[in-house]
Amino acid sequence: MPSCPIPPPRPESLGDILDCMSALACRDERVAVEDMVDVIGTRSYGPFLVVPALIELSPVGGIPGVPTVLAAVVVLFAAQMLWGRKRLWVPAMLARRAVAARQLMRLVSAVRPVAQRVDRWFHGRLHALTTGVWMRLAALVCVALAVLVPPLELFPFASSAPMGAIALFGLALMVRDGLLMIGATLLAGAAVGVVLVLLI
């Protein structure tokens, strides 16, 4: 039986994060959310912004009430970024959720080709814009965008505009790409424009 891979001590790319997931899946039969957060560390901020935003952008986002719940999840994690927490706090009900190791490995294998392309395209540019005060400003913008979501539920899929910007912020933080952070900021401005057009 092959030995389990050693997770990178400091993940620096999407590929590294997938390596962390592979190591967990190799070690245990089931992998809990809290284990994923522990092994990824502060890099978990990005994924926890990206995942709820992408769910909202899927057809599931058209179900009444779902965008608001997902926006609340974004606020929970973005607020922790804003406060500068060194480790992401996850509610116990979510932390104990687990996935079968075999399923996680299949997911990692399916996502890895995309991760390799993303790491090649978006990585390391204007790195300073993804740390410190800039990261906290991004968190503040994500909170503001998430707050806009509930009233937008009056308009089918209108909440996809702010959630799309949140997904881009999360991706920028995951790959440490400041240029992508700038793009997310521009998209956030466009999302606010959409909200003003619909609500005023």
C-alpha positions in Angstrom: 0.0 0.0 0.0 1.6 3.4 -1.0 2.5 5.8 1.8 0.3 8.8 2.4 1.6 12.0 0.9 3.0 14.7 3.3 0.9 17.8 3.2 2.8 21.1 2.5 3.5 22.9 5.8 2.5 26.2 4.2 0.2 25.8 1.2 1.0 28.3 -1.5 -1.3 27.3 -4.4 -4.5 25.4 -5.2 -2.3 22.4 -6.0 -0.9 22.5 -2.5 -4.4 22.7 -1.0 -5.4 19.6 -3.0 -2.3 17.8 -1.7 -3.5 18.6 1.8 -6.8 17.0 1.0 -5.2 14.0 -0.5 -3.1 13.5 2.6 -6.2 13.6 4.8 -8.1 11.2 2.6 -5.2 8.8 2.7 -5.0 9.0 6.5 -8.7 8.5 7.5 -11.8 6.8 6.2 -13.8 10.0 6.6 -12.6 13.6 6.6 -14.3 16.2 8.7 -14.5 19.9 7.8 -12.6 20.8 10.9 -9.7 18.5 9.8 -9.6 20.4 6.4 -9.5 23.7 8.2 -6.7 22.5 10.5 -4.5 21.3 7.6 -5.1 24.3 5.3 -4.6 26.9 8.1 -5.3 30.5 7.2 -5.5 29.6 3.6 -8.9 28.3 4.4 -10.4 31.8 4.1 -10.3 31.8 0.3 -12.1 28.4 -0.1 -14.8 29.3 2.4 -15.6 32.4 0.4 -15.5 30.6 -2.9 -17.6 27.6 -2.1 -20.8 29.3 -0.9 -20.5 31.9 -3.7 -20.2 29.1 -6.3 -23.2 27.3 -4.9 -25.2 30.5 -5.2 -24.1 30.9 -8.8 -25.4 27.4 -9.6 -29.0 26.6 -10.3 -29.4 26.0 -6.6 -29.1 29.8 -6.2 -32.6 30.2 -7.8 -34.3 28.5 -4.8 -35.9 31.1 -2.6 -34.0 31.6 0.6 -30.8 29.9 -0.5 -29.0 33.0 -1.5 -29.6 34.7 1.8 -28.4 31.6 3.8 -25.3 31.4 1.6 -24.7 35.2 2.1 -24.9 34.7 5.9 -22.2 32.0 5.6 -20.0 34.5 3.6 -20.5 37.1 6.4 -19.5 34.6 9.0 -16.2 33.8 7.4 -15.4 37.3 6.0 -16.0 38.8 9.4 -13.3 36.6 10.8 -10.9 37.7 8.1 -11.8 41.3 9.0 -11.0 40.6 12.7 -7.7 39.1 11.8 -8.3 35.6 13.3 -5.3 33.4 12.8 -7.5 30.3 12.6 -10.9 30.1 11.0 -13.7 29.3 13.5 -16.3 27.0 12.1 -19.6 26.3 13.9 -19.6 22.9 15.5 -22.6 21.6 13.4 -20.5 22.4 10.2 -17.2 21.4 11.6 -18.4 17.8 12.4 -19.7 17.3 8.8 -17.5 14.7 7.1 -17.1 13.2 3.7 -15.9 9.7 2.8 -12.2 9.6 1.9 -12.9 7.8 -1.3 -15.3 10.6 -2.4 -12.9 13.3 -1.4 -10.1 11.6 -3.5 -12.4 11.5 -6.5 -13.2 15.2 -6.1 -9.5 16.0 -5.8 -8.7 14.1 -8.9 -11.5 15.8 -10.8 -10.5 19.3 -9.7 -6.7 19.0 -10.0 -6.5 19.7 -13.8 -8.4 22.9 -13.3 -6.3 23.8 -10.2 -3.1 23.3 -12.3 -4.4 25.8 -14.9 -5.5 28.3 -12.3 -2.1 28.1 -10.5 -0.4 28.6 -13.8 -2.5 31.6 -14.8 -3.1 33.3 -11.5 -0.3 33.1 -9.0 2.1 35.5 -7.3 1.3 38.8 -9.1 1.2 41.8 -6.9 1.3 39.5 -3.9 1.2 42.4 -1.4 -2.4 43.2 -2.4 -3.6 39.9 -0.9 -2.1 40.4 2.6 -2.5 42.6 5.6 -4.7 45.6 5.3 -5.7 44.8 1.7 -7.0 41.4 2.8 -9.1 43.0 5.5 -10.4 45.5 3.0 -11.4 42.6 0.7 -13.2 41.0 3.7 -15.1 44.3 4.4 -16.1 44.4 0.7 -17.3 40.8 0.9 -19.4 41.5 4.0 -21.0 44.5 2.2 -21.7 42.5 -0.9 -23.3 39.7 1.1 -25.5 42.2 2.9 -26.9 43.2 -0.5 -28.0 39.7 -1.3 -31.3 39.4 0.7 -33.1 42.3 -1.0 -31.9 41.0 -4.4 -33.9 37.8 -3.9 -36.8 39.8 -5.2 -35.2 39.6 -8.6 -34.4 36.1 -10.0 -30.7 35.4 -10.0 -29.9 39.1 -9.4 -27.9 38.1 -6.3 -25.4 36.3 -8.6 -23.7 39.7 -9.3 -22.4 40.3 -5.7 -21.8 36.6 -5.1 -19.7 36.4 -8.3 -17.5 39.2 -7.0 -17.2 37.4 -3.7 -16.1 34.2 -5.5 -13.4 36.2 -7.3 -12.1 37.7 -4.0 -11.9 34.2 -2.6 -10.0 32.9 -5.6 -7.6 35.8 -5.4 -6.9 35.0 -1.8 -6.5 31.3 -2.5 -3.8 31.9 -5.2 -2.3 35.0 -3.7 -2.9 37.0 -6.9 -3.2 40.8 -6.4 -4.1 41.4 -10.0 -7.0 39.1 -9.6 -7.9 41.0 -6.4 -8.1 44.2 -8.5 -10.4 42.4 -10.9 -12.6 41.3 -8.0 -12.8 44.9 -6.8 -13.9 46.1 -10.3 -16.5 43.3 -10.4 -17.7 44.4 -7.0 -18.2 47.9 -8.3 -20.2 46.6 -11.2 -22.3 44.5 -8.8 -23.1 47.5 -6.8 -24.1 49.3 -10.0 -26.5 46.4 -10.8 -28.0 46.7 -7.3 -28.6 50.4 -7.7 -30.3 49.9 -11.1 -32.6 47.2 -9.7 -33.5 48.8 -6.3 -33.7 52.5 -7.1 
